[in-house]
Amino acid sequence: MVEQIFINNDDYYVPDANQLITEDETPVDNFASAKQQRLLVGSLYSSLQNQTFLAAANVGIYYTDLKPPIVPDVFLSLDAQVPENWWEKQNRCYMVWRFGKPPEVAIEIVSNKEGDEVTYSYPESKITG
């Protein structure tokens, strides 16, 4: 089991997870995108059985509490796993300060040209751990 890194509140500012939106009931994507996301995540879990990792689809990635999360179609974080108490608010999405690093890979599936997905690049994609 991989242990989450917990930052000492005395040394650093740690955002309060209760102030973050971890689910908003907003419907996203379409059936084709949903199938592609499940295929990617399912393939990772089927093929990387001896590797500890976390792969998820449409889960928010918070790198700060000052901006909304990035919500890629799929992400992969090596040497990470969902905490046992994943229903607790601070464990419902990927908060970089709790895992100690950003995910290694974030994938956005471009299904059409609407929404500028083809040309738009998240400024946050330049984040390094």
PATIRO-204096 format. One record per atom (N, C-alpha, C): residue number from 1; atom name; residue in three letters; x, y, z. Coordinates in pm, 1 decimal. Atoms other than C-alpha are relative to their C-alpha. Last residue first. Layout:
BEGIN
{site NUM, 'CA', 'ALA', {X, Y, Z}}
...
***
This chain:
BEGIN
{site 129, 'N', 'GLY', {-0.2, 39.5, -141.0}}
{site 129, 'CA', 'GLY', {613.2, 1819.2, -962.2}}
{site 129, 'C', 'GLY', {130.3, 23.1, 67.2}}
{site 128, 'N', 'THR', {-91.2, 111.8, -25.1}}
{site 128, 'CA', 'THR', {581.1, 2009.3, -1286.6}}
{site 128, 'C', 'THR', {4.1, -27.2, 148.2}}
{site 127, 'N', 'ILE', {-33.3, 27.2, -141.4}}
{site 127, 'CA', 'ILE', {293.6, 2225.1, -1400.3}}
{site 127, 'C', 'ILE', {95.1, -117.9, 8.2}}
{site 126, 'N', 'LYS', {-141.7, -25.4, -16.8}}
{site 126, 'CA', 'LYS', {304.3, 2324.2, -1770.2}}
{site 126, 'C', 'LYS', {47.0, -29.8, 143.4}}
{site 125, 'N', 'SER', {-70.8, 118.2, 51.2}}
{site 125, 'CA', 'SER', {-33.6, 2164.1, -1828.3}}
{site 125, 'C', 'SER', {151.1, 16.5, 10.9}}
{site 124, 'N', 'GLU', {-41.7, 84.8, -109.8}}
{site 124, 'CA', 'GLU', {-176.9, 2432.6, -1598.5}}
{site 124, 'C', 'GLU', {77.7, -122.5, -47.0}}
{site 123, 'N', 'PRO', {-124.1, -57.5, -53.6}}
{site 123, 'CA', 'PRO', {-187.5, 2674.8, -1890.3}}
{site 123, 'C', 'PRO', {56.7, -88.0, 111.1}}
{site 122, 'N', 'TYR', {12.6, -49.4, -136.5}}
{site 122, 'CA', 'TYR', {-439.5, 2430.4, -2037.7}}
{site 122, 'C', 'TYR', {131.3, 63.5, 43.0}}
{site 121, 'N', 'SER', {-94.3, 66.3, -88.8}}
{site 121, 'CA', 'SER', {-387.2, 2406.5, -2411.6}}
{site 121, 'C', 'SER', {-17.2, 59.8, 138.3}}
{site 120, 'N', 'TYR', {-16.5, -55.9, -134.3}}
{site 120, 'CA', 'TYR', {-667.8, 2488.9, -2651.4}}
{site 120, 'C', 'TYR', {99.0, -82.0, 81.3}}
{site 119, 'N', 'THR', {-107.0, -100.0, -7.5}}
{site 119, 'CA', 'THR', {-618.7, 2403.5, -3020.2}}
{site 119, 'C', 'THR', {25.5, 51.9, 139.9}}
{site 118, 'N', 'VAL', {-108.7, 31.7, 91.3}}
{site 118, 'CA', 'VAL', {-813.4, 2080.0, -3070.1}}
{site 118, 'C', 'VAL', {117.0, 95.8, 19.1}}
{site 117, 'N', 'GLU', {-86.1, 103.2, -57.2}}
{site 117, 'CA', 'GLU', {-1028.4, 2123.2, -2759.7}}
{site 117, 'C', 'GLU', {120.5, -29.5, -87.6}}
{site 116, 'N', 'ASP', {-142.5, -31.4, 15.3}}
{site 116, 'CA', 'ASP', {-1162.1, 2455.3, -2895.2}}
{site 116, 'C', 'ASP', {92.7, -104.4, 62.0}}
{site 115, 'N', 'GLY', {-59.7, -20.3, -130.9}}
{site 115, 'CA', 'GLY', {-1512.0, 2379.9, -2758.4}}
{site 115, 'C', 'GLY', {148.7, 26.9, -2.9}}
{site 114, 'N', 'GLU', {71.4, -94.0, -85.6}}
{site 114, 'CA', 'GLU', {-1638.6, 2228.4, -3079.8}}
{site 114, 'C', 'GLU', {71.8, 11.9, 133.2}}
{site 113, 'N', 'LYS', {-68.9, -128.6, -1.0}}
{site 113, 'CA', 'LYS', {-1384.4, 2064.7, -3310.2}}
{site 113, 'C', 'LYS', {-71.4, 104.7, 85.9}}
{site 112, 'N', 'ASN', {41.6, -84.4, 112.1}}
{site 112, 'CA', 'ASN', {-1491.4, 1709.7, -3236.7}}
{site 112, 'C', 'ASN', {70.3, 134.1, 12.4}}
{site 111, 'N', 'SER', {99.9, 72.0, 76.8}}
{site 111, 'CA', 'SER', {-1411.9, 1415.1, -3010.9}}
{site 111, 'C', 'SER', {-51.4, 79.5, -119.2}}
{site 110, 'N', 'VAL', {64.0, -100.6, 84.2}}
{site 110, 'CA', 'VAL', {-1086.1, 1536.3, -2862.7}}
{site 110, 'C', 'VAL', {-96.6, -71.3, -92.7}}
{site 109, 'N', 'ILE', {42.6, 61.2, 125.6}}
{site 109, 'CA', 'ILE', {-993.5, 1301.8, -2579.1}}
{site 109, 'C', 'ILE', {-76.8, 105.0, -79.5}}
{site 108, 'N', 'GLU', {126.5, -59.9, 40.7}}
{site 108, 'CA', 'GLU', {-806.0, 1491.1, -2307.1}}
{site 108, 'C', 'GLU', {-33.8, -58.3, -136.3}}
{site 107, 'N', 'ILE', {43.2, 16.8, 139.2}}
{site 107, 'CA', 'ILE', {-535.4, 1285.0, -2142.1}}
{site 107, 'C', 'ILE', {-134.4, 68.1, -20.2}}
{site 106, 'N', 'ALA', {140.0, -43.0, 7.0}}
{site 106, 'CA', 'ALA', {-340.7, 1364.0, -1824.6}}
{site 106, 'C', 'ALA', {-38.3, -1.1, -147.7}}
{site 105, 'N', 'VAL', {65.8, -13.9, 129.9}}
{site 105, 'CA', 'VAL', {-16.7, 1177.9, -1754.3}}
{site 105, 'C', 'VAL', {-143.1, 47.8, 18.9}}
{site 104, 'N', 'GLU', {-99.9, 2.9, 107.0}}
{site 104, 'CA', 'GLU', {236.8, 1179.8, -1468.6}}
{site 104, 'C', 'GLU', {-62.8, 28.4, -136.6}}
{site 103, 'N', 'PRO', {-1.6, 123.3, 80.2}}
{site 103, 'CA', 'PRO', {-23.1, 1288.5, -1213.3}}
{site 103, 'C', 'PRO', {105.4, 8.6, -109.9}}
{site 102, 'N', 'PRO', {107.3, 4.8, 99.5}}
{site 102, 'CA', 'PRO', {82.1, 1583.3, -995.1}}
{site 102, 'C', 'PRO', {1.5, -134.8, -71.3}}
{site 101, 'N', 'LYS', {-47.7, -18.2, 137.1}}
{site 101, 'CA', 'LYS', {291.9, 1519.4, -686.1}}
{site 101, 'C', 'LYS', {-119.5, 5.9, -93.9}}
{site 100, 'N', 'GLY', {-139.9, -39.9, 1.8}}
{site 100, 'CA', 'GLY', {268.4, 1491.0, -306.9}}
{site 100, 'C', 'GLY', {58.7, 21.9, -138.6}}
{site 99, 'N', 'PHE', {-75.4, 109.2, 62.1}}
{site 99, 'CA', 'PHE', {-54.9, 1293.6, -311.7}}
{site 99, 'C', 'PHE', {147.8, 32.2, -10.6}}
{site 98, 'N', 'ARG', {21.5, 121.6, -79.3}}
{site 98, 'CA', 'ARG', {-222.8, 1526.5, -61.4}}
{site 98, 'C', 'ARG', {78.6, -118.7, -56.5}}
{site 97, 'N', 'TRP', {-66.9, -12.5, -129.8}}
{site 97, 'CA', 'TRP', {-78.9, 1850.0, -204.3}}
{site 97, 'C', 'TRP', {-21.4, -121.5, 88.4}}
{site 96, 'N', 'VAL', {-144.4, 16.4, 15.3}}
{site 96, 'CA', 'VAL', {-174.4, 1744.4, -557.3}}
{site 96, 'C', 'VAL', {71.5, 5.3, 134.6}}
{site 95, 'N', 'MET', {-55.6, -125.9, -49.5}}
{site 95, 'CA', 'MET', {-540.4, 1703.1, -466.2}}
{site 95, 'C', 'MET', {150.5, -17.2, 6.9}}
{site 94, 'N', 'TYR', {-145.7, 2.0, -7.7}}
{site 94, 'CA', 'TYR', {-687.5, 1426.8, -679.5}}
{site 94, 'C', 'TYR', {48.0, 138.6, 40.2}}
{site 93, 'N', 'CYS', {-62.9, -35.2, 126.4}}
{site 93, 'CA', 'CYS', {-1057.9, 1395.9, -603.9}}
{site 93, 'C', 'CYS', {151.0, 3.5, 21.3}}
{site 92, 'N', 'ARG', {90.9, 25.7, 112.3}}
{site 92, 'CA', 'ARG', {-1280.4, 1244.1, -337.7}}
{site 92, 'C', 'ARG', {55.8, 38.1, -136.3}}
{site 91, 'N', 'ASN', {-50.1, 111.8, 80.7}}
{site 91, 'CA', 'ASN', {-1011.5, 1210.7, -69.7}}
{site 91, 'C', 'ASN', {-82.5, -26.1, -125.3}}
{site 90, 'N', 'GLN', {-137.7, -27.4, 42.3}}
{site 90, 'CA', 'GLN', {-1046.6, 1543.5, 116.7}}
{site 90, 'C', 'GLN', {57.6, -109.9, -87.8}}
{site 89, 'N', 'LYS', {-11.1, -112.4, 93.1}}
{site 89, 'CA', 'LYS', {-1426.6, 1502.2, 124.5}}
{site 89, 'C', 'LYS', {142.2, 20.8, -51.9}}
{site 88, 'N', 'GLU', {-22.6, -124.9, -72.4}}
{site 88, 'CA', 'GLU', {-1420.4, 1160.3, 290.9}}
{site 88, 'C', 'GLU', {32.4, 109.9, -100.6}}
{site 87, 'N', 'TRP', {124.1, -78.1, -5.8}}
{site 87, 'CA', 'TRP', {-1568.1, 894.4, 63.1}}
{site 87, 'C', 'TRP', {17.6, 130.0, 77.1}}
{site 86, 'N', 'TRP', {19.6, -84.5, 117.7}}
{site 86, 'CA', 'TRP', {-1219.7, 767.6, -29.3}}
{site 86, 'C', 'TRP', {-130.0, 77.6, -0.7}}
{site 85, 'N', 'ASN', {118.7, -76.1, -38.6}}
{site 85, 'CA', 'ASN', {-1144.7, 634.0, 320.1}}
{site 85, 'C', 'ASN', {-35.7, 100.5, -110.9}}
{site 84, 'N', 'GLU', {103.5, 92.5, -48.2}}
{site 84, 'CA', 'GLU', {-906.2, 368.6, 191.2}}
{site 84, 'C', 'GLU', {-129.7, 73.0, 32.2}}
{site 83, 'N', 'PRO', {-3.3, 27.6, -144.5}}
{site 83, 'CA', 'PRO', {-710.3, 629.7, -4.7}}
{site 83, 'C', 'PRO', {-114.3, -92.4, 41.2}}
{site 82, 'N', 'VAL', {111.7, -63.9, -67.7}}
{site 82, 'CA', 'VAL', {-708.6, 589.7, -384.9}}
{site 82, 'C', 'VAL', {8.9, -33.2, 148.9}}
{site 81, 'N', 'GLN', {123.6, 77.3, 1.8}}
{site 81, 'CA', 'GLN', {-365.6, 487.6, -504.5}}
{site 81, 'C', 'GLN', {-107.0, 74.2, 78.3}}
{site 80, 'N', 'ALA', {109.5, -64.0, -73.8}}
{site 80, 'CA', 'ALA', {-35.4, 645.3, -595.9}}
{site 80, 'C', 'ALA', {-119.8, -93.6, -3.7}}
{site 79, 'N', 'ASP', {-30.2, 7.7, -143.2}}
{site 79, 'CA', 'ASP', {300.7, 512.7, -713.5}}
{site 79, 'C', 'ASP', {-101.1, 76.9, 83.8}}
{site 78, 'N', 'LEU', {-75.9, 116.9, -44.2}}
{site 78, 'CA', 'LEU', {223.8, 624.5, -1069.8}}
{site 78, 'C', 'LEU', {32.2, 10.1, 148.5}}
{site 77, 'N', 'SER', {-98.1, -39.8, -99.7}}
{site 77, 'CA', 'SER', {-49.1, 878.7, -1141.1}}
{site 77, 'C', 'SER', {67.7, -126.1, 52.6}}
{site 76, 'N', 'LEU', {-76.9, 110.5, -56.7}}
{site 76, 'CA', 'LEU', {-250.9, 833.5, -1459.1}}
{site 76, 'C', 'LEU', {101.7, 57.6, 96.7}}
{site 75, 'N', 'PHE', {-134.8, -29.6, -49.1}}
{site 75, 'CA', 'PHE', {-522.8, 1066.9, -1584.4}}
{site 75, 'C', 'PHE', {61.0, -124.5, 61.2}}
{site 74, 'N', 'VAL', {-68.0, 110.0, -69.7}}
{site 74, 'CA', 'VAL', {-826.7, 1033.1, -1807.0}}
{site 74, 'C', 'VAL', {130.5, 53.5, 57.0}}
{site 73, 'N', 'ASP', {80.5, 118.9, 26.5}}
{site 73, 'CA', 'ASP', {-1084.0, 1274.6, -1955.0}}
{site 73, 'C', 'ASP', {57.1, -120.2, 74.3}}
{site 72, 'N', 'PRO', {-30.6, 68.9, 125.8}}
{site 72, 'CA', 'PRO', {-901.6, 1559.2, -1785.8}}
{site 72, 'C', 'PRO', {-91.8, -120.4, -19.1}}
{site 71, 'N', 'VAL', {73.9, 126.7, 4.3}}
{site 71, 'CA', 'VAL', {-1072.4, 1766.1, -1516.9}}
{site 71, 'C', 'VAL', {27.5, -67.9, -134.4}}
{site 70, 'N', 'ILE', {-11.9, 48.3, 137.1}}
{site 70, 'CA', 'ILE', {-843.2, 2053.6, -1412.4}}
{site 70, 'C', 'ILE', {-73.2, -133.9, 0.6}}
{site 69, 'N', 'PRO', {-86.4, 113.2, 35.3}}
{site 69, 'CA', 'PRO', {-969.9, 2187.1, -1083.9}}
{site 69, 'C', 'PRO', {11.0, -17.2, -150.9}}
{site 68, 'N', 'PRO', {75.6, 124.8, 17.5}}
{site 68, 'CA', 'PRO', {-1106.4, 2536.9, -1031.5}}
{site 68, 'C', 'PRO', {94.0, -113.9, -38.2}}
{site 67, 'N', 'LYS', {54.9, 15.3, 134.7}}
{site 67, 'CA', 'LYS', {-856.1, 2796.8, -910.8}}
{site 67, 'C', 'LYS', {-82.1, -128.2, -6.6}}
{site 66, 'N', 'LEU', {33.0, -132.5, 51.6}}
{site 66, 'CA', 'LEU', {-742.8, 2932.4, -571.5}}
{site 66, 'C', 'LEU', {-61.0, -3.2, -140.0}}
{site 65, 'N', 'ASP', {139.0, -24.5, -34.9}}
{site 65, 'CA', 'ASP', {-749.0, 2594.0, -397.5}}
{site 65, 'C', 'ASP', {-46.7, 135.3, -53.1}}
{site 64, 'N', 'THR', {12.9, -112.4, -91.6}}
{site 64, 'CA', 'THR', {-436.1, 2493.6, -580.6}}
{site 64, 'C', 'THR', {-146.8, 14.3, 36.0}}
{site 63, 'N', 'TYR', {-138.7, -32.3, -30.2}}
{site 63, 'CA', 'TYR', {-317.0, 2190.4, -780.7}}
{site 63, 'C', 'TYR', {7.2, 122.0, 90.5}}
{site 62, 'N', 'TYR', {-25.1, -131.7, -59.2}}
{site 62, 'CA', 'TYR', {-662.9, 2036.1, -781.5}}
{site 62, 'C', 'TYR', {149.0, 15.7, 23.2}}
{site 61, 'N', 'ILE', {-136.0, -9.8, -52.3}}
{site 61, 'CA', 'ILE', {-716.3, 1746.9, -1021.8}}
{site 61, 'C', 'ILE', {17.6, 142.7, 50.3}}
{site 60, 'N', 'GLY', {-68.3, -128.0, -11.4}}
{site 60, 'CA', 'GLY', {-1083.2, 1668.1, -1078.5}}
{site 60, 'C', 'GLY', {139.5, -11.8, 58.5}}
{site 59, 'N', 'VAL', {-20.5, -32.3, -141.4}}
{site 59, 'CA', 'VAL', {-1190.2, 1319.7, -1180.3}}
{site 59, 'C', 'VAL', {81.6, 128.9, 5.8}}
{site 58, 'N', 'ASN', {84.6, -112.6, -41.3}}
{site 58, 'CA', 'ASN', {-1332.7, 1270.1, -1529.5}}
{site 58, 'C', 'ASN', {5.1, 27.8, 148.9}}
{site 57, 'N', 'ALA', {60.1, -77.8, 107.7}}
{site 57, 'CA', 'ALA', {-1166.8, 931.2, -1577.5}}
{site 57, 'C', 'ALA', {-91.6, 106.2, 59.8}}
{site 56, 'N', 'ALA', {140.2, -37.4, -16.9}}
{site 56, 'CA', 'ALA', {-929.8, 767.0, -1331.2}}
{site 56, 'C', 'ALA', {-46.0, 81.9, -119.6}}
{site 55, 'N', 'ALA', {50.6, -48.5, 128.1}}
{site 55, 'CA', 'ALA', {-596.7, 590.4, -1310.5}}
{site 55, 'C', 'ALA', {-147.9, 28.9, 18.7}}
{site 54, 'N', 'LEU', {138.1, -46.5, -5.5}}
{site 54, 'CA', 'LEU', {-408.0, 544.2, -983.5}}
{site 54, 'C', 'LEU', {-34.8, 52.6, -137.7}}
{site 53, 'N', 'PHE', {34.8, -121.6, 72.4}}
{site 53, 'CA', 'PHE', {-88.3, 346.2, -969.8}}
{site 53, 'C', 'PHE', {-146.5, 33.3, 22.0}}
{site 52, 'N', 'THR', {93.9, -79.1, -79.0}}
{site 52, 'CA', 'THR', {96.7, 65.4, -795.0}}
{site 52, 'C', 'THR', {-24.7, 130.6, -73.7}}
{site 51, 'N', 'GLN', {-40.4, -139.4, -22.0}}
{site 51, 'CA', 'GLN', {253.5, -158.6, -1059.2}}
{site 51, 'C', 'GLN', {-106.5, 68.5, 87.0}}
{site 50, 'N', 'ASN', {-108.7, 3.1, -98.2}}
{site 50, 'CA', 'ASN', {230.3, -539.2, -1069.5}}
{site 50, 'C', 'ASN', {52.2, 139.6, 33.4}}
{site 49, 'N', 'GLN', {40.8, 64.9, -124.5}}
{site 49, 'CA', 'GLN', {-113.1, -542.2, -1237.5}}
{site 49, 'C', 'GLN', {108.8, -3.0, 106.4}}
{site 48, 'N', 'LEU', {-103.1, -40.9, -96.6}}
{site 48, 'CA', 'LEU', {-20.3, -289.6, -1505.0}}
{site 48, 'C', 'LEU', {-27.3, -60.1, 138.0}}
{site 47, 'N', 'SER', {-136.8, 28.5, 44.7}}
{site 47, 'CA', 'SER', {-206.3, -452.6, -1796.5}}
{site 47, 'C', 'SER', {109.3, 35.5, 100.6}}
{site 46, 'N', 'SER', {-20.1, 138.1, 45.1}}
{site 46, 'CA', 'SER', {-561.7, -490.3, -1671.1}}
{site 46, 'C', 'SER', {146.1, -31.4, -28.3}}
{site 45, 'N', 'TYR', {13.9, 89.6, -114.8}}
{site 45, 'CA', 'TYR', {-568.1, -169.4, -1463.2}}
{site 45, 'C', 'TYR', {19.2, -146.6, -38.8}}
{site 44, 'N', 'LEU', {-110.1, -22.6, -94.1}}
{site 44, 'CA', 'LEU', {-427.4, 30.3, -1753.8}}
{site 44, 'C', 'LEU', {-8.2, -96.8, 117.5}}
{site 43, 'N', 'SER', {-121.8, 59.0, 58.2}}
{site 43, 'CA', 'SER', {-665.7, -126.5, -2004.6}}
{site 43, 'C', 'SER', {119.4, 17.5, 92.9}}
{site 42, 'N', 'GLY', {7.1, 145.6, -15.3}}
{site 42, 'CA', 'GLY', {-963.8, -45.4, -1780.7}}
{site 42, 'C', 'GLY', {123.9, -69.2, -53.2}}
{site 41, 'N', 'VAL', {-19.6, 31.0, -142.2}}
{site 41, 'CA', 'VAL', {-862.4, 321.2, -1757.9}}
{site 41, 'C', 'VAL', {0.6, -150.7, 22.7}}
{site 40, 'N', 'LEU', {-133.6, -40.6, -43.3}}
{site 40, 'CA', 'LEU', {-817.1, 357.4, -2133.9}}
{site 40, 'C', 'LEU', {26.7, -38.6, 144.8}}
{site 39, 'N', 'LEU', {-98.0, 86.0, 66.2}}
{site 39, 'CA', 'LEU', {-1124.8, 153.7, -2228.0}}
{site 39, 'C', 'LEU', {141.8, 34.7, 45.7}}
{site 38, 'N', 'ARG', {2.0, 129.3, -69.4}}
{site 38, 'CA', 'ARG', {-1340.9, 332.8, -1968.8}}
{site 38, 'C', 'ARG', {103.2, -95.1, -59.3}}
{site 37, 'N', 'GLN', {-57.3, -20.9, -133.0}}
{site 37, 'CA', 'GLN', {-1235.0, 670.3, -2112.9}}
{site 37, 'C', 'GLN', {5.5, -130.9, 77.8}}
{site 36, 'N', 'GLN', {-144.0, -16.9, 17.3}}
{site 36, 'CA', 'GLN', {-1300.6, 556.9, -2470.0}}
{site 36, 'C', 'GLN', {69.0, 16.7, 135.6}}
{site 35, 'N', 'LYS', {-57.4, 131.0, 32.6}}
{site 35, 'CA', 'LYS', {-1644.2, 425.8, -2371.8}}
{site 35, 'C', 'LYS', {151.9, 8.0, -16.2}}
{site 34, 'N', 'ALA', {6.1, 81.0, -121.5}}
{site 34, 'CA', 'ALA', {-1732.3, 755.9, -2200.0}}
{site 34, 'C', 'ALA', {60.7, -138.4, -24.3}}
{site 33, 'N', 'SER', {-107.9, -44.3, -89.6}}
{site 33, 'CA', 'SER', {-1613.5, 951.2, -2503.8}}
{site 33, 'C', 'SER', {3.8, -84.3, 126.4}}
{site 32, 'N', 'ALA', {-127.5, 40.2, 61.6}}
{site 32, 'CA', 'ALA', {-1835.8, 744.9, -2734.8}}
{site 32, 'C', 'ALA', {117.4, 39.4, 89.6}}
{site 31, 'N', 'PHE', {-20.9, 144.3, -13.6}}
{site 31, 'CA', 'PHE', {-2134.7, 776.3, -2500.9}}
{site 31, 'C', 'PHE', {134.3, -45.3, -56.8}}
{site 30, 'N', 'ASN', {103.5, 77.1, 67.9}}
{site 30, 'CA', 'ASN', {-2105.0, 1154.3, -2470.6}}
{site 30, 'C', 'ASN', {33.2, -148.8, 12.2}}
{site 29, 'N', 'ASP', {-33.4, 91.6, 107.5}}
{site 29, 'CA', 'ASP', {-1909.2, 1412.4, -2275.2}}
{site 29, 'C', 'ASP', {-119.8, -73.6, -58.4}}
{site 28, 'N', 'VAL', {-107.0, -33.0, 93.6}}
{site 28, 'CA', 'VAL', {-2010.3, 1575.6, -1948.6}}
{site 28, 'C', 'VAL', {11.7, -108.6, -105.3}}
{site 27, 'N', 'PRO', {-22.5, 106.2, 98.4}}
{site 27, 'CA', 'PRO', {-2312.0, 1590.4, -1720.6}}
{site 27, 'C', 'PRO', {106.5, 44.5, -99.8}}
{site 26, 'N', 'THR', {4.6, -50.9, 136.7}}
{site 26, 'CA', 'THR', {-2262.2, 1838.8, -1437.5}}
{site 26, 'C', 'THR', {24.6, -114.4, -97.3}}
{site 25, 'N', 'GLU', {112.1, 59.7, 72.8}}
{site 25, 'CA', 'GLU', {-2346.9, 1671.7, -1104.4}}
{site 25, 'C', 'GLU', {-13.7, 53.1, -142.4}}
{site 24, 'N', 'ASP', {98.8, -103.4, 25.5}}
{site 24, 'CA', 'ASP', {-2110.0, 1908.9, -921.7}}
{site 24, 'C', 'ASP', {-118.5, -48.5, -82.4}}
{site 23, 'N', 'GLU', {95.6, 51.6, 97.7}}
{site 23, 'CA', 'GLU', {-1856.4, 1685.9, -753.4}}
{site 23, 'C', 'GLU', {-108.8, 104.0, -17.7}}
{site 22, 'N', 'THR', {-53.5, 128.4, 45.9}}
{site 22, 'CA', 'THR', {-1541.5, 1769.1, -558.0}}
{site 22, 'C', 'THR', {-97.1, -73.1, -92.2}}
{site 21, 'N', 'ILE', {109.1, 74.3, 63.9}}
{site 21, 'CA', 'ILE', {-1609.6, 2139.1, -511.4}}
{site 21, 'C', 'ILE', {58.8, -129.5, -54.9}}
{site 20, 'N', 'LEU', {-14.6, 33.7, 140.8}}
{site 20, 'CA', 'LEU', {-1347.9, 2270.5, -269.6}}
{site 20, 'C', 'LEU', {-120.3, -77.1, -52.0}}
{site 19, 'N', 'GLN', {29.9, -118.9, 78.9}}
{site 19, 'CA', 'GLN', {-1405.3, 2452.2, 61.5}}
{site 19, 'C', 'GLN', {4.8, -27.0, -150.7}}
{site 18, 'N', 'ASN', {142.9, -29.7, -14.6}}
{site 18, 'CA', 'ASN', {-1429.6, 2130.0, 263.1}}
{site 18, 'C', 'ASN', {-41.7, 122.1, -80.1}}
{site 17, 'N', 'ALA', {76.7, 75.2, 99.6}}
{site 17, 'CA', 'ALA', {-1087.5, 2033.8, 125.3}}
{site 17, 'C', 'ALA', {-149.1, 28.9, 8.0}}
{site 16, 'N', 'ASP', {107.8, 71.6, -68.1}}
{site 16, 'CA', 'ASP', {-922.2, 2307.6, 332.9}}
{site 16, 'C', 'ASP', {-87.8, -67.2, -104.7}}
{site 15, 'N', 'PRO', {138.9, -38.7, 27.0}}
{site 15, 'CA', 'PRO', {-602.9, 2410.2, 154.3}}
{site 15, 'C', 'PRO', {-99.6, -89.3, 74.0}}
{site 14, 'N', 'VAL', {69.1, 116.4, 55.0}}
{site 14, 'CA', 'VAL', {-270.8, 2333.7, 326.4}}
{site 14, 'C', 'VAL', {-146.0, 39.0, -20.1}}
{site 13, 'N', 'TYR', {144.2, -19.8, 10.4}}
{site 13, 'CA', 'TYR', {-44.6, 2633.6, 380.2}}
{site 13, 'C', 'TYR', {-60.3, -123.6, -65.0}}
{site 12, 'N', 'TYR', {54.7, -38.1, 128.9}}
{site 12, 'CA', 'TYR', {299.4, 2508.8, 473.2}}
{site 12, 'C', 'TYR', {-149.1, 27.2, 12.6}}
{site 11, 'N', 'ASP', {-104.2, -40.0, 93.3}}
{site 11, 'CA', 'ASP', {527.8, 2456.5, 774.7}}
{site 11, 'C', 'ASP', {-54.1, 57.6, -130.7}}
{site 10, 'N', 'ASP', {-79.8, -106.6, -59.3}}
{site 10, 'CA', 'ASP', {279.9, 2443.1, 1062.6}}
{site 10, 'C', 'ASP', {102.8, 54.9, -98.2}}
{site 9, 'N', 'ASN', {68.0, -128.4, 14.0}}
{site 9, 'CA', 'ASN', {25.7, 2248.8, 856.2}}
{site 9, 'C', 'ASN', {81.7, 114.9, 55.9}}
{site 8, 'N', 'ASN', {16.1, -60.2, -131.6}}
{site 8, 'CA', 'ASN', {269.7, 1955.9, 830.6}}
{site 8, 'C', 'ASN', {-58.5, 140.2, -17.8}}
{site 7, 'N', 'ILE', {-85.1, -115.2, -26.3}}
{site 7, 'CA', 'ILE', {214.7, 1807.5, 486.7}}
{site 7, 'C', 'ILE', {-31.5, 54.9, 137.8}}
{site 6, 'N', 'PHE', {74.8, -102.6, -70.0}}
{site 6, 'CA', 'PHE', {65.6, 1462.7, 462.7}}
{site 6, 'C', 'PHE', {96.2, 110.2, 40.1}}
{site 5, 'N', 'ILE', {-86.9, -94.9, -67.8}}
{site 5, 'CA', 'ILE', {209.7, 1234.0, 199.4}}
{site 5, 'C', 'ILE', {-88.0, 105.1, 66.1}}
{site 4, 'N', 'GLN', {10.2, -137.0, 45.7}}
{site 4, 'CA', 'GLN', {-22.9, 950.9, 115.6}}
{site 4, 'C', 'GLN', {94.3, 86.8, 80.3}}
{site 3, 'N', 'GLU', {47.9, -96.1, -98.7}}
{site 3, 'CA', 'GLU', {102.8, 603.0, 191.2}}
{site 3, 'C', 'GLU', {-7.6, 137.1, -63.1}}
{site 2, 'N', 'VAL', {-72.4, -125.4, 7.6}}
{site 2, 'CA', 'VAL', {123.0, 347.3, -85.9}}
{site 2, 'C', 'VAL', {-58.5, 96.1, 102.7}}
{site 1, 'N', 'MET', {83.4, -118.1, 0.0}}
{site 1, 'CA', 'MET', {0.0, 0.0, 0.0}}
{site 1, 'C', 'MET', {88.2, 124.9, 0.0}}
***
